[in-house]
């Protein structure tokens, strides 16, 4: 695999790799730190053949998120069908100052907007991925319609059909879809979302937070914040406070966190089973109570 990475990086960058080191971690891909003959440090990753379009989706997502200049995003040097080469960012410890910069940057990123709820990044495929899971980006007239039809319902069906989720719990989640216009909160314009903003996709370096591994699309800005709450994030309250100072959130947004967490929990229930199905059902009940 190291030789394949060397050849792919050379073809994409036009430079000769002089050092290739495989990195650990990552659920979906093999990743490498590569030093080129001019001293440039790059990051290269490949997606499995079972995930067609994943590299194109990630490359277009990174470029779209970088466009407003609001948040730190690794520069895309190029890609092929199976390989993506970006700027390599050395990791460092998270700081409160970096968290506040992240909060302000996220607010401005979301305000940069998107053509529609469910729209993919310009030039990006409609059939994208969130981690190991397929994710369809299909424009819709409003966020409740998009979220119910293109996020919750496809994974609700898969979770019930696979036995990961009981029929009874599936009915509770169906109630969320039926009531989503009431549960969604005040209407907002489409935001430019990272789309998979759990803590593992926030890369702390050089006293700022870099956003990596996006599943970008037009969505509701509360979704990114809910993802940060799902698995925790260093200095999370600093992130949220800085965000709210920059672009105040609608009243009741904390009560809607469970609603926005329902999709990633269903994805995890389908992929990994375990307690994620119970968490998804609990999130659905919380969303209904809050509404």
N, C-alpha and C positions, 0 to 999 in steps of 0.2 A: 504493500500500500504506500510505503514511503516513496518508492520509485515512481509510482503513479502520480503522487502529489507533486513530486519534483517536475515531472513532465507537464502536468496541468498548469502549474504556476509559471513555468517558462513560456508556455504557449499563450497564456492570458496576459502576462506582463511584458513579454519580450525581453526579459532579463534572465540571467542564469542564477538559479538558486545555488548557494554555496553551503548552506546548512539547513537541514530539514529535521524538525523534532516533533514527534507525535505528542499531542496533548491528551490528557485524560478528561473524563466528564462528558456530558452531552448525551441526550437520549436518542437523538435521531441521526447522528453523523459522526464520521471520523474527522478529526480536526488536527491541524498542524501549525506550528510556528516556523516560519521560513525567513531566512536572511538572504537577501539578494546580493549580487556581486557589487552593487553600488552602495551597500550598507543598509538599504531600506529593509525594515522589518515588516513582514506581511503575515496575515492570518489566512489559512486556506481550509476549506471544509468541503466535504462531499456528502450528498444525500443518497440514500439507498435507491436502487432502481424501482422499488415498490412505492416510491413517492414522486411520481412524475410531476414536473412543474414546480417542485419545492424550491429549487435554486432560483429560478426566475422570479418566483413570488417573493423570496427573501431579498433578492437584489433590488427589485422595484420598491419594496417596502422601505429598505434602508435609504434609498435615494429620495423617496417621497418625504420621509421623516426629516431628512437632513435639509430639505429645500427651504424651510422658513428660517433656518439658523437659530432655532429656539432651544434645542437640546443638543448635547454631544452625541454624535452618531459616527461609527467608523466609516471612513471613506471607502466606497466601492471602487476597486481597481479594475474589475471585470469579472465575467463569469462565462461558463460554458453550460452545456446541458446538465452536467453533473457536478461541476466545481464552481465555487465562489471564492474570490480572493479579495480581501479587504485590508484596511489598515490594521496593524496589530497594536493593541493597547496594553501596556504593562499594568498589572493590577496593583492596587494599594488599598489601605484601610478606609472604610467609610468615615466621613466626618459630618458634623452637624451643618457646617457651612455648605458642604457639597449637597446635603439633603435639601437645604433651603433653595439652592440654585436649581435643583431638580424640580422642586415644586413650582417655582416661577416659570421654569422652562416648559414644563408639562402644560401649564395653563396657556402659555403662548402657542405651543404646538397645537393644542386642541382648537384654539381660536383661529388657527390658519385654515381650518375647515376642510370639507370634502364635498364633491359634487352631489352626493346623495348618501342616505343611510344604506350601507351594504355595498357601496362602490369600492372596487379594488383600486390600488394605486395606479396611476397612469402607466399603461404598458404592461401592467401585471395581469396574471391570469385570474379568471373568475374562480377557478378551482384551485384553492390554495390549501395551506396546512396550518394547524396549530399544534406544535409538537409533532407527535406521531399520527395525529388525527386529521382527516380531510375536513375542509372548511369552505363552504360555498359563499362567495361574495356576490350577492345578487341585489342590485338596487331596488329599493322599496320606497313608497311614498312617505313613510313615517317610521320612527324608531320602533314603536310597539309591534307594527306589522313585520318589520325586518327581524326583530329579535325572536318573536314567537315562531315565525315560519321558517327562518333560515338558520337559527341557532338552537333554540330549545327543542322544537318538534322533531328534527331529524335524529338527534341523540336520545331523546325520550323514547322514540320507537325502537332504536337499536338496543337501548338499555333494557327495555321490557322484553323484547324478542330474545335477547341473549340470556335472560334470566338474572341479569345483574340487578335489576330493579323489580320489585314486586308489582303486580297489577294494581294493588291498593295504593302504593306510593306513586305509581304512574298516574293514577287518577287525580291525586293531589296536585301533581305538576301540571296536568291538563287544566285544572282549575285556574292556575296561574296564567296560562295562555288565554283562557277565556276571559279573564278579568284584567288583562294586561293594560288596556287603555286606562283603567282606573288606577293601576298600581305604578305606572311609569313616571308619575310626577309631571311637573309643568313641561310643555313642549320646549325643545331646544333645537338649534340648528345642528346639522351633521358636524361632528368633530373629527379631526384627523387623529386617529387612534394608533397607538403601538399595537394593541390587540391581544398581546400575550404578556402583560406586564406583571408577571410574578417576580419575586425578589431575585431569582436566578438569572433573570434577563436584565438586571440592573448591574452594570459592571463598574465598580468604583475604582477610579484611577485619577492621578494628577489633580487631586482635590476637586473632582467633579464626578458626576454619575453619567456613564455612557449607556445608551440604550442599544441592546443587541437582540438578535433572534426575534425580530418582530413578525407579527401576523397582521400587518396594517390594513385598515379599511376605514370607511366612513361609518361612524357609530355615535354612541352617546358617551360624553366625556366621563360620566360616573363609572363607566365600565373599567377604564384603566385604573381608577382609584380603588375600585372594589377588588381588582386583581392584586393590587399591592397589599390589601388587607387580608387576602386569602391565606397566604403562607408567611406573612410577616415581612417586614422590610426595616433595615437599620434606620433609626431616627424617623420613623414613619410620621409621627405627629408633627415634626418639623417640616416634612414634605407637604403635609396637608395644610398646615397653617400658612406656609408660603404660597401655596396654590390659592387658597381662599382669599388671601390678601390681594393677590394679583387679579384673579377672576372669580369673584364670589360664587359659591355653589348655591343651588336652589335650596330653599328650606326643605328639611326632611331628607336630605341626601343620605345621611347615615342610616335611616330606616330602609333605604332602598339598596343597601349594600348586598343583602342576601339575594335580591332579585337579580342583580348583575353577576353574582357568583354562581348562579344556577347553571349557566352554560358550561363553564370550565369544570364544575363538579360533575355534570353529566358526562363530559368527555372523559374525565378520570374514572368514572364508574364503568364506562364501556371498555376503556383500555386496561384498567388495573383492578377493577372490582373492589373487594375489601370493603372498607367503611365509607367509600366515596358515595355509594348509592344512598346510604343512610344520611350522609351529610347533604346530599342533593334534596332528599325529601324534607329534611329539616329546614333547609334554606327556603324551599317552596312554602312551607307552613309559616315561616317567619315573614316572608313577603306578603302572604295573604293577611296575616295579622296586622302588619304595618299599614296595609292598604285600607 
